[in-house]
């Protein structure tokens, strides 16, 4: 009989080799996770900034100090009257610059009469206003994301 004897060195992984393999795997996973966070962080920051600026726009429109009343609307322009300020304000969408700005005037005759420039939103792809039965509906696409808000506003009463 010819029996083979088992050699003292078997063909299995040693404990040290297994620990090294687990360490390399853990480091690789950590590197991939860190890279993914670096890649997605700017996008997340932009979305957060857009959301904060959207909420700021709504806050400006509903400020008690201004008591804005919608006067007229078009594709790129929304005009409000402020009784406490005795002035008109317009929200103007500039598609070429992808921003929404607010300007002020004493009369609403022409958009060129409005002075000043208060930027309220950036990265605005499009915006649409509708005012019916005391409710102003604003729909906007900012950085490709849809936003919509309904705001109760007093109707315009000429003084």
Secondary structure by P-SEA (a helix, b strand, c coil): ccccccccccccccaaaaaaaaaaaaaaaaaaaaaaaaaaaaaaaaaaaaaaaaaaaaaaaacccccbbbccccccbbbbbbccccbbbbbcccccccbbbbbbcccccccccccbbbbccccccbbbbbbcccbbbbbbbcccbbbbbbbbbcccccc
